[in-house]
Amino acid sequence: MAKYSEEVRKVRSVSKKEIPKILKKKPMKILHIIEFVKIKYPELCDDSIKCECGGFAPNRVEWKHQIRWAIADLKYFKKITYSNETELYELI
């Protein structure tokens, strides 16, 4: 992760704080979570920085990847859960 600027890394940190707050209101799909972060923090969502991990979607922008990592962190620490049936994330 050192190859990315502090601003890019901030997306993950901010998202880990914001996602539980928005999921208090209602469960959401990942695209809605990503859209929420983009609306609330447009200065952190730089589409010109592409993901360099070479993984699933090589043309994905890095800020979206950082939000997905924040979601993975929250799932790992059992703050949120995901339903395969409804495709929704929600608080535990």
C-alpha positions in Angstrom: 0.0 0.0 0.0 3.0 2.3 0.3 2.9 3.1 -3.4 -0.3 5.1 -2.9 -0.5 8.6 -1.5 -1.8 9.3 2.0 -4.9 10.7 0.5 -5.7 7.4 -1.3 -5.1 5.5 1.9 -7.4 7.9 3.7 -10.3 6.5 1.7 -10.1 3.2 3.5 -9.8 4.8 6.9 -12.7 7.2 6.4 -14.8 4.4 4.9 -14.3 2.2 7.9 -15.8 5.0 10.1 -18.6 6.0 7.7 -19.9 2.6 6.6 -21.2 1.5 10.0 -22.9 4.9 10.4 -24.8 4.6 7.1 -25.7 1.0 7.7 -27.5 2.0 11.0 -30.2 3.5 8.8 -30.7 0.5 6.5 -28.8 -2.4 4.9 -27.2 -1.5 1.6 -25.7 -2.9 -1.5 -22.0 -2.3 -2.2 -22.7 0.1 -5.1 -24.8 2.3 -2.8 -22.0 2.3 -0.2 -19.5 3.3 -2.8 -21.8 6.1 -4.1 -22.4 7.4 -0.6 -18.6 7.7 0.0 -18.1 9.4 -3.3 -20.9 12.0 -2.6 -19.7 12.7 1.0 -15.9 12.7 0.2 -15.5 13.7 -3.5 -12.1 15.1 -2.8 -10.9 11.6 -1.9 -12.4 9.9 -5.0 -9.8 10.5 -7.7 -10.7 8.5 -10.8 -7.3 9.1 -12.4 -5.6 6.7 -9.9 -6.1 3.2 -11.1 -5.7 0.1 -9.0 -2.3 -1.5 -9.4 -2.9 -4.8 -7.7 -3.4 -6.6 -10.9 -6.4 -8.5 -9.5 -10.0 -9.0 -10.5 -10.6 -5.7 -12.3 -7.3 -4.1 -13.4 -9.0 -0.9 -14.7 -10.9 -0.3 -11.4 -10.1 3.0 -9.7 -8.2 2.7 -6.5 -10.6 4.7 -4.3 -13.3 2.1 -5.0 -10.8 -0.7 -4.2 -10.0 1.0 -0.8 -13.8 1.1 0.0 -14.0 -2.6 -0.7 -11.0 -3.2 1.6 -12.7 -1.2 4.3 -15.8 -3.4 3.9 -13.5 -6.5 4.2 -12.0 -5.1 7.4 -15.4 -4.4 8.9 -16.5 -8.0 8.0 -13.3 -9.4 9.5 -13.8 -7.6 12.8 -17.5 -8.6 12.8 -18.9 -5.1 12.6 -20.9 -5.8 9.5 -22.2 -8.9 7.7 -23.2 -9.7 4.1 -26.2 -11.7 2.8 -25.6 -13.6 -0.4 -29.4 -13.9 -0.7 -30.2 -10.2 -0.6 -26.7 -8.9 -1.6 -27.0 -6.4 1.3 -24.5 -5.4 3.9 -25.8 -4.6 7.4 -24.6 -4.1 10.9 -24.2 -7.1 13.2 
